[in-house]
């Protein structure tokens, strides 16, 4: 699925089942909430924080995927509300990075010493 198709799919769902878009400030707050939920799983799975006794670590991969999808959903809502074509915006961002950062990371000695896995 292309991003443009995802934008259309989300818009169709909102208009037929979601009644209407939440206002942009509400969606921005929801986006931050979803990022926090992803952060909670990431810091436990890949960071130094341990799981709580009530959390099941085996559910982390599915939970991480779900939180990422929730973030994408709300980001698409915000793009739709503000008239942003995410396909075009991402392409423009890649072009900007190709120009601005053509050698930046390749020449960074901090990145040469190992991986972040």
C-alpha angles and dihedrals in degrees: 000000000000121000091249089057090049090052090052093046093051091046091051091050092048092049096046105032108010095057092219142342117279109245114275095254091053090049090049090054090047089051091054090048091052092048088053091052091051090047091054091056095041095051091051096044100039105011135063100271117105126228118261116246088251094055124088110218091199088069094058099096093052092042092050091050091048093050091048089052090049089052091049091049094054092042089053090050090053091047092050092048093050097041096247118156099213093196090059094039092052092048090050090049091051091050091050091050092047090056101036098037102031092129102005098101096031089057096044109110090199089067095047096065100070149318130287094223 
